[in-house]
C-alpha cells in the first residue's frame, strides 16, 4: 500500500535531498514517485524508509542511503533510452530510479537469494529491468557497450572489464577504496584508449565481493 502518508514522507525526503545539494529535477521527481518502503523487507523498518539513511536488507547487504542514490544518479547525467549497467542490484531501489528516468537497465547481483527476491519485487511493481545473477567485475559482455555504468558497492579498484564495456563518450560512476571509505569516481571514456577520471568525494559502501558464487 502506498498512501498519502507515504507520499507526504517522500515530499519531505525530496526537500532533505535538495538541502543537501541534489538539484537534478528528474532525479528528485523519481525519488518523489518511487515508494521506497516497498524495497524494505522488514516491516518494522517501514517508518525509516523515508529518512535519509542506509539500512540492512537480505544477505547482510544494505539499501543505499537516498542521498547516495540521488548523488550517483545525478552524476550519470542520464538521457532517456540510454543503456545502463548497474553493478549491485541489492534491494532494486536504485534500479527503479534508473528505470523511472527512462533508461534501459541491466543490473547484476552477486547474491542469488537477493537477486531472486528483487526480481520478484520489480516484476510485482511492473518495473522493467533486466536482472542477472553474476559477477559484476566481469560486467555484461553480451550486452556491451553501455552508455553508463553505475557501481553501487565499494570496489578495490576500477575493473578493466567495466571500462572496456563503456561506449566512447560514456561514463562510469564507481566508489573505489578498500577500507571503510571509498572515493566516488566518475570515469569518462574519451576515446578507445583515453579515460578521464574525476574524484567527487568520500562515501561508504558495502564491499564489492570477489570470488563469491
Ligand atoms: N543499489 C543497491 C545497493 C545495494 S548494496 C540498493 O539501492 O539497494 C550493494 C550490492 O552489491 C549488494 O547487494 C551486494 O550483494 C552487491 N555486490 C557486491 N559485490 C558484487 C559483485 N562482485 N557483483 C555484483 N554485485 C555485487
py3Dmol code that shows the C-alpha trace and the ligand (Angstrom):
import py3Dmol

protein = """\
ATOM      1  CA  UNK A   1       0.000   0.000   0.000  1.00  0.00           C
ATOM      2  CA  UNK A   2       1.220   3.469  -0.873  1.00  0.00           C
ATOM      3  CA  UNK A   3      -0.957   6.092   0.778  1.00  0.00           C
ATOM      4  CA  UNK A   4      -0.960   9.865   1.320  1.00  0.00           C
ATOM      5  CA  UNK A   5       1.201   9.413   4.416  1.00  0.00           C
ATOM      6  CA  UNK A   6       3.982   7.759   2.410  1.00  0.00           C
ATOM      7  CA  UNK A   7       3.627  10.403  -0.279  1.00  0.00           C
ATOM      8  CA  UNK A   8       3.997  13.121   2.345  1.00  0.00           C
ATOM      9  CA  UNK A   9       7.112  11.454   3.735  1.00  0.00           C
ATOM     10  CA  UNK A  10       8.585  11.293   0.216  1.00  0.00           C
ATOM     11  CA  UNK A  11       7.986  15.002  -0.319  1.00  0.00           C
ATOM     12  CA  UNK A  12       9.900  15.655   2.908  1.00  0.00           C
ATOM     13  CA  UNK A  13      12.734  13.386   1.745  1.00  0.00           C
ATOM     14  CA  UNK A  14      12.939  15.329  -1.527  1.00  0.00           C
ATOM     15  CA  UNK A  15      13.328  18.550   0.484  1.00  0.00           C
ATOM     16  CA  UNK A  16      16.114  16.943   2.547  1.00  0.00           C
ATOM     17  CA  UNK A  17      17.943  15.866  -0.624  1.00  0.00           C
ATOM     18  CA  UNK A  18      17.579  19.367  -2.071  1.00  0.00           C
ATOM     19  CA  UNK A  19      19.000  20.885   1.093  1.00  0.00           C
ATOM     20  CA  UNK A  20      21.993  18.538   0.763  1.00  0.00           C
ATOM     21  CA  UNK A  21      22.688  19.776  -2.768  1.00  0.00           C
ATOM     22  CA  UNK A  22      20.779  17.480  -5.124  1.00  0.00           C
ATOM     23  CA  UNK A  23      19.350  19.690  -7.872  1.00  0.00           C
ATOM     24  CA  UNK A  24      18.509  17.476 -10.864  1.00  0.00           C
ATOM     25  CA  UNK A  25      14.728  17.845 -11.231  1.00  0.00           C
ATOM     26  CA  UNK A  26      14.274  14.418 -12.801  1.00  0.00           C
ATOM     27  CA  UNK A  27      16.206  12.659 -10.063  1.00  0.00           C
ATOM     28  CA  UNK A  28      14.117  14.452  -7.431  1.00  0.00           C
ATOM     29  CA  UNK A  29      10.930  13.534  -9.314  1.00  0.00           C
ATOM     30  CA  UNK A  30      11.969   9.873  -9.276  1.00  0.00           C
ATOM     31  CA  UNK A  31      12.526   9.948  -5.501  1.00  0.00           C
ATOM     32  CA  UNK A  32       9.173  11.683  -5.151  1.00  0.00           C
ATOM     33  CA  UNK A  33       7.314   8.967  -7.017  1.00  0.00           C
ATOM     34  CA  UNK A  34       9.021   5.658  -6.131  1.00  0.00           C
ATOM     35  CA  UNK A  35       7.616   4.022  -2.975  1.00  0.00           C
ATOM     36  CA  UNK A  36      10.903   3.293  -1.188  1.00  0.00           C
ATOM     37  CA  UNK A  37       9.077   1.448   1.589  1.00  0.00           C
ATOM     38  CA  UNK A  38       8.356  -1.348  -0.930  1.00  0.00           C
ATOM     39  CA  UNK A  39      12.105  -2.057  -1.012  1.00  0.00           C
ATOM     40  CA  UNK A  40      12.441  -2.758   2.672  1.00  0.00           C
ATOM     41  CA  UNK A  41      11.907  -6.378   3.696  1.00  0.00           C
ATOM     42  CA  UNK A  42      11.272  -5.891   7.383  1.00  0.00           C
ATOM     43  CA  UNK A  43       8.030  -4.068   8.067  1.00  0.00           C
ATOM     44  CA  UNK A  44       9.479  -2.965  11.411  1.00  0.00           C
ATOM     45  CA  UNK A  45      11.717  -0.595   9.415  1.00  0.00           C
ATOM     46  CA  UNK A  46       8.944   0.884   7.275  1.00  0.00           C
ATOM     47  CA  UNK A  47       8.990   4.133   9.208  1.00  0.00           C
ATOM     48  CA  UNK A  48      12.648   4.575   8.373  1.00  0.00           C
ATOM     49  CA  UNK A  49      12.115   4.165   4.639  1.00  0.00           C
ATOM     50  CA  UNK A  50      11.896   7.899   4.076  1.00  0.00           C
ATOM     51  CA  UNK A  51      14.710   9.010   6.302  1.00  0.00           C
ATOM     52  CA  UNK A  52      17.985   9.739   4.603  1.00  0.00           C
ATOM     53  CA  UNK A  53      19.745   6.651   5.939  1.00  0.00           C
ATOM     54  CA  UNK A  54      21.047   3.329   4.638  1.00  0.00           C
ATOM     55  CA  UNK A  55      19.891   0.139   6.322  1.00  0.00           C
ATOM     56  CA  UNK A  56      20.044  -3.664   6.238  1.00  0.00           C
ATOM     57  CA  UNK A  57      18.395  -5.826   3.590  1.00  0.00           C
ATOM     58  CA  UNK A  58      18.771  -9.573   2.899  1.00  0.00           C
ATOM     59  CA  UNK A  59      22.161 -11.358   2.716  1.00  0.00           C
ATOM     60  CA  UNK A  60      23.884  -8.879   5.040  1.00  0.00           C
ATOM     61  CA  UNK A  61      23.683  -6.109   2.410  1.00  0.00           C
ATOM     62  CA  UNK A  62      22.275  -2.597   2.620  1.00  0.00           C
ATOM     63  CA  UNK A  63      19.868  -0.418   0.691  1.00  0.00           C
ATOM     64  CA  UNK A  64      21.914   2.694  -0.124  1.00  0.00           C
ATOM     65  CA  UNK A  65      21.139   5.995   1.558  1.00  0.00           C
ATOM     66  CA  UNK A  66      18.732   8.063  -0.602  1.00  0.00           C
ATOM     67  CA  UNK A  67      21.298  10.880  -0.804  1.00  0.00           C
ATOM     68  CA  UNK A  68      23.883   8.458  -2.197  1.00  0.00           C
ATOM     69  CA  UNK A  69      21.405   7.078  -4.747  1.00  0.00           C
ATOM     70  CA  UNK A  70      20.486  10.611  -5.833  1.00  0.00           C
ATOM     71  CA  UNK A  71      24.139  11.746  -5.945  1.00  0.00           C
ATOM     72  CA  UNK A  72      25.254   8.797  -8.067  1.00  0.00           C
ATOM     73  CA  UNK A  73      22.249   9.119 -10.374  1.00  0.00           C
ATOM     74  CA  UNK A  74      22.854  12.827 -10.847  1.00  0.00           C
ATOM     75  CA  UNK A  75      26.485  12.114 -11.758  1.00  0.00           C
ATOM     76  CA  UNK A  76      25.371   9.740 -14.500  1.00  0.00           C
ATOM     77  CA  UNK A  77      23.665  12.565 -16.462  1.00  0.00           C
ATOM     78  CA  UNK A  78      21.248  10.067 -17.930  1.00  0.00           C
ATOM     79  CA  UNK A  79      19.158  10.608 -21.011  1.00  0.00           C
ATOM     80  CA  UNK A  80      16.061   8.618 -21.890  1.00  0.00           C
ATOM     81  CA  UNK A  81      16.739   5.424 -23.786  1.00  0.00           C
ATOM     82  CA  UNK A  82      20.339   5.100 -22.622  1.00  0.00           C
ATOM     83  CA  UNK A  83      21.680   1.630 -21.969  1.00  0.00           C
ATOM     84  CA  UNK A  84      22.798   1.414 -18.349  1.00  0.00           C
ATOM     85  CA  UNK A  85      24.617  -1.323 -16.455  1.00  0.00           C
ATOM     86  CA  UNK A  86      24.222  -1.359 -12.669  1.00  0.00           C
ATOM     87  CA  UNK A  87      26.556  -3.496 -10.551  1.00  0.00           C
ATOM     88  CA  UNK A  88      24.968  -4.416  -7.198  1.00  0.00           C
ATOM     89  CA  UNK A  89      21.182  -4.696  -7.640  1.00  0.00           C
ATOM     90  CA  UNK A  90      20.602  -5.118  -3.902  1.00  0.00           C
ATOM     91  CA  UNK A  91      17.063  -4.058  -3.000  1.00  0.00           C
ATOM     92  CA  UNK A  92      16.392  -2.787  -6.521  1.00  0.00           C
ATOM     93  CA  UNK A  93      15.639   0.769  -5.365  1.00  0.00           C
ATOM     94  CA  UNK A  94      18.446   2.316  -7.417  1.00  0.00           C
ATOM     95  CA  UNK A  95      17.364   0.113 -10.337  1.00  0.00           C
ATOM     96  CA  UNK A  96      13.842   1.528 -10.025  1.00  0.00           C
ATOM     97  CA  UNK A  97      15.210   5.081 -10.085  1.00  0.00           C
ATOM     98  CA  UNK A  98      17.109   4.343 -13.311  1.00  0.00           C
ATOM     99  CA  UNK A  99      14.024   2.764 -14.925  1.00  0.00           C
ATOM    100  CA  UNK A 100      11.954   5.760 -13.861  1.00  0.00           C
ATOM    101  CA  UNK A 101      14.417   8.039 -15.671  1.00  0.00           C
ATOM    102  CA  UNK A 102      13.795   6.144 -18.891  1.00  0.00           C
ATOM    103  CA  UNK A 103      16.998   4.089 -19.034  1.00  0.00           C
ATOM    104  CA  UNK A 104      17.229   0.595 -20.450  1.00  0.00           C
ATOM    105  CA  UNK A 105      18.604  -1.070 -17.339  1.00  0.00           C
ATOM    106  CA  UNK A 106      20.764  -4.161 -16.909  1.00  0.00           C
ATOM    107  CA  UNK A 107      21.665  -4.966 -13.320  1.00  0.00           C
ATOM    108  CA  UNK A 108      23.908  -7.632 -11.790  1.00  0.00           C
ATOM    109  CA  UNK A 109      23.737  -9.029  -8.260  1.00  0.00           C
ATOM    110  CA  UNK A 110      26.219 -11.462  -6.711  1.00  0.00           C
ATOM    111  CA  UNK A 111      23.923 -12.909  -4.017  1.00  0.00           C
ATOM    112  CA  UNK A 112      21.459 -15.321  -5.566  1.00  0.00           C
ATOM    113  CA  UNK A 113      18.695 -15.037  -2.900  1.00  0.00           C
ATOM    114  CA  UNK A 114      18.822 -11.253  -3.196  1.00  0.00           C
ATOM    115  CA  UNK A 115      18.713 -11.459  -6.992  1.00  0.00           C
ATOM    116  CA  UNK A 116      15.591 -13.658  -6.797  1.00  0.00           C
ATOM    117  CA  UNK A 117      13.864 -11.545  -4.169  1.00  0.00           C
ATOM    118  CA  UNK A 118      14.456  -8.334  -6.112  1.00  0.00           C
ATOM    119  CA  UNK A 119      13.440  -9.871  -9.441  1.00  0.00           C
ATOM    120  CA  UNK A 120      10.044 -10.740  -7.946  1.00  0.00           C
ATOM    121  CA  UNK A 121       9.736  -7.342  -6.306  1.00  0.00           C
ATOM    122  CA  UNK A 122      10.395  -5.369  -9.502  1.00  0.00           C
ATOM    123  CA  UNK A 123       8.080  -7.608 -11.528  1.00  0.00           C
ATOM    124  CA  UNK A 124       5.375  -7.138  -8.898  1.00  0.00           C
ATOM    125  CA  UNK A 125       5.782  -3.377  -9.259  1.00  0.00           C
ATOM    126  CA  UNK A 126       5.699  -3.644 -13.040  1.00  0.00           C
ATOM    127  CA  UNK A 127       9.174  -2.151 -13.338  1.00  0.00           C
ATOM    128  CA  UNK A 128      11.035  -3.410 -16.359  1.00  0.00           C
ATOM    129  CA  UNK A 129      14.717  -4.097 -15.811  1.00  0.00           C
ATOM    130  CA  UNK A 130      16.968  -6.938 -16.917  1.00  0.00           C
ATOM    131  CA  UNK A 131      18.347  -8.590 -13.800  1.00  0.00           C
ATOM    132  CA  UNK A 132      21.254 -11.023 -13.703  1.00  0.00           C
ATOM    133  CA  UNK A 133      22.856 -13.182 -11.048  1.00  0.00           C
ATOM    134  CA  UNK A 134      26.574 -12.909 -11.696  1.00  0.00           C
ATOM    135  CA  UNK A 135      29.899 -11.264 -11.076  1.00  0.00           C
ATOM    136  CA  UNK A 136      29.943  -7.523 -11.547  1.00  0.00           C
ATOM    137  CA  UNK A 137      33.741  -7.460 -12.015  1.00  0.00           C
ATOM    138  CA  UNK A 138      33.144  -9.021 -15.429  1.00  0.00           C
ATOM    139  CA  UNK A 139      30.351  -6.637 -16.395  1.00  0.00           C
ATOM    140  CA  UNK A 140      27.938  -7.946 -19.013  1.00  0.00           C
ATOM    141  CA  UNK A 141      29.891  -8.545 -22.197  1.00  0.00           C
ATOM    142  CA  UNK A 142      26.929  -9.795 -24.231  1.00  0.00           C
ATOM    143  CA  UNK A 143      25.021  -6.523 -23.778  1.00  0.00           C
ATOM    144  CA  UNK A 144      28.019  -4.169 -24.044  1.00  0.00           C
ATOM    145  CA  UNK A 145      28.754  -1.411 -24.829  1.00  0.00           C
ATOM    146  CA  UNK A 146      26.869   0.734 -22.326  1.00  0.00           C
ATOM    147  CA  UNK A 147      26.220   4.484 -22.250  1.00  0.00           C
ATOM    148  CA  UNK A 148      26.523   4.446 -18.488  1.00  0.00           C
ATOM    149  CA  UNK A 149      27.795   2.054 -15.825  1.00  0.00           C
ATOM    150  CA  UNK A 150      26.955   2.509 -12.151  1.00  0.00           C
ATOM    151  CA  UNK A 151      28.620   0.517  -9.377  1.00  0.00           C
ATOM    152  CA  UNK A 152      26.772   0.532  -6.034  1.00  0.00           C
ATOM    153  CA  UNK A 153      29.318  -1.389  -3.927  1.00  0.00           C
ATOM    154  CA  UNK A 154      32.804  -0.335  -2.848  1.00  0.00           C
ATOM    155  CA  UNK A 155      35.334  -1.606  -5.417  1.00  0.00           C
ATOM    156  CA  UNK A 156      39.001  -2.162  -4.513  1.00  0.00           C
ATOM    157  CA  UNK A 157      39.977  -0.847  -7.971  1.00  0.00           C
ATOM    158  CA  UNK A 158      38.304   0.038 -11.279  1.00  0.00           C
ATOM    159  CA  UNK A 159      37.639  -3.283 -13.045  1.00  0.00           C
ATOM    160  CA  UNK A 160      39.101  -3.209 -16.564  1.00  0.00           C
ATOM    161  CA  UNK A 161      36.145  -5.119 -17.999  1.00  0.00           C
ATOM    162  CA  UNK A 162      33.821  -2.327 -16.894  1.00  0.00           C
ATOM    163  CA  UNK A 163      35.982   0.335 -18.550  1.00  0.00           C
ATOM    164  CA  UNK A 164      36.066  -1.684 -21.744  1.00  0.00           C
ATOM    165  CA  UNK A 165      32.290  -2.083 -21.787  1.00  0.00           C
ATOM    166  CA  UNK A 166      31.756   1.698 -21.876  1.00  0.00           C
ATOM    167  CA  UNK A 167      30.887   3.452 -25.125  1.00  0.00           C
ATOM    168  CA  UNK A 168      33.222   6.238 -26.213  1.00  0.00           C
ATOM    169  CA  UNK A 169      31.622   9.301 -24.601  1.00  0.00           C
ATOM    170  CA  UNK A 170      30.128   7.074 -21.890  1.00  0.00           C
ATOM    171  CA  UNK A 171      30.631   7.367 -18.139  1.00  0.00           C
ATOM    172  CA  UNK A 172      31.282   5.030 -15.257  1.00  0.00           C
ATOM    173  CA  UNK A 173      30.375   6.050 -11.701  1.00  0.00           C
ATOM    174  CA  UNK A 174      32.154   3.888  -9.135  1.00  0.00           C
ATOM    175  CA  UNK A 175      33.104   4.162  -5.447  1.00  0.00           C
ATOM    176  CA  UNK A 176      36.714   2.991  -5.117  1.00  0.00           C
ATOM    177  CA  UNK A 177      38.606   2.113  -1.942  1.00  0.00           C
ATOM    178  CA  UNK A 178      39.295  -0.941   0.201  1.00  0.00           C
ATOM    179  CA  UNK A 179      38.859   0.472   3.687  1.00  0.00           C
ATOM    180  CA  UNK A 180      35.767   1.857   5.404  1.00  0.00           C
ATOM    181  CA  UNK A 181      35.525   4.713   2.930  1.00  0.00           C
ATOM    182  CA  UNK A 182      35.557   4.969  -0.810  1.00  0.00           C
ATOM    183  CA  UNK A 183      36.187   7.813  -3.218  1.00  0.00           C
ATOM    184  CA  UNK A 184      33.347   8.419  -5.643  1.00  0.00           C
ATOM    185  CA  UNK A 185      34.978   8.360  -9.057  1.00  0.00           C
ATOM    186  CA  UNK A 186      33.432   9.369 -12.361  1.00  0.00           C
ATOM    187  CA  UNK A 187      35.328   7.958 -15.339  1.00  0.00           C
ATOM    188  CA  UNK A 188      34.618   9.237 -18.848  1.00  0.00           C
ATOM    189  CA  UNK A 189      35.711   7.320 -21.888  1.00  0.00           C
ATOM    190  CA  UNK A 190      37.193   9.925 -24.234  1.00  0.00           C
ATOM    191  CA  UNK A 191      38.376   7.536 -26.971  1.00  0.00           C
ATOM    192  CA  UNK A 192      39.221   3.859 -27.378  1.00  0.00           C
ATOM    193  CA  UNK A 193      42.242   4.290 -25.167  1.00  0.00           C
ATOM    194  CA  UNK A 194      41.724   7.528 -23.217  1.00  0.00           C
ATOM    195  CA  UNK A 195      39.803   7.834 -19.955  1.00  0.00           C
ATOM    196  CA  UNK A 196      39.396  10.902 -17.718  1.00  0.00           C
ATOM    197  CA  UNK A 197      38.711  10.395 -14.014  1.00  0.00           C
ATOM    198  CA  UNK A 198      37.181  12.860 -11.535  1.00  0.00           C
ATOM    199  CA  UNK A 199      37.013  12.417  -7.763  1.00  0.00           C
ATOM    200  CA  UNK A 200      33.697  13.542  -6.261  1.00  0.00           C
ATOM    201  CA  UNK A 201      34.342  12.913  -2.590  1.00  0.00           C
ATOM    202  CA  UNK A 202      34.087  10.345   0.152  1.00  0.00           C
ATOM    203  CA  UNK A 203      31.282   7.772   0.629  1.00  0.00           C
ATOM    204  CA  UNK A 204      30.694   4.441   2.409  1.00  0.00           C
ATOM    205  CA  UNK A 205      29.511   1.276   0.684  1.00  0.00           C
ATOM    206  CA  UNK A 206      29.391  -2.452   1.372  1.00  0.00           C
ATOM    207  CA  UNK A 207      32.354  -4.100  -0.368  1.00  0.00           C
ATOM    208  CA  UNK A 208      32.314  -5.345  -3.944  1.00  0.00           C
ATOM    209  CA  UNK A 209      32.806  -9.094  -3.477  1.00  0.00           C
ATOM    210  CA  UNK A 210      35.327 -11.184  -5.325  1.00  0.00           C
ATOM    211  CA  UNK A 211      35.263 -14.962  -5.814  1.00  0.00           C
ATOM    212  CA  UNK A 212      31.787 -15.465  -4.456  1.00  0.00           C
ATOM    213  CA  UNK A 213      29.283 -17.651  -6.285  1.00  0.00           C
TER     214      UNK A 213
END
"""
ligand_1 = """\
26
LIG
N 21.779 -0.457 -5.421
C 21.522 -1.186 -4.209
C 22.741 -1.174 -3.320
C 22.882 -2.453 -2.584
S 24.391 -2.649 -1.706
C 20.319 -0.639 -3.462
O 19.965 0.530 -3.650
O 19.695 -1.373 -2.693
C 25.467 -3.303 -2.940
C 25.087 -4.614 -3.567
O 26.204 -5.037 -4.368
C 24.823 -5.740 -2.588
O 23.540 -6.259 -2.822
C 25.920 -6.772 -2.915
O 25.491 -8.107 -2.757
C 26.246 -6.457 -4.369
N 27.563 -6.913 -4.818
C 28.712 -6.997 -4.115
N 29.719 -7.464 -4.872
C 29.198 -7.690 -6.125
C 29.748 -8.190 -7.349
N 31.018 -8.555 -7.463
N 28.925 -8.278 -8.424
C 27.600 -7.907 -8.322
N 27.035 -7.442 -7.180
C 27.816 -7.327 -6.089
"""
view = py3Dmol.view(width=600, height=400)
view.addModel(protein, "pdb")
view.setStyle({"model": 0}, {"cartoon": {"style": "trace"}})
view.addModel(ligand_1, "xyz")
view.setStyle({"model": 1}, {"stick": {}})
view.zoomTo()
view.show()
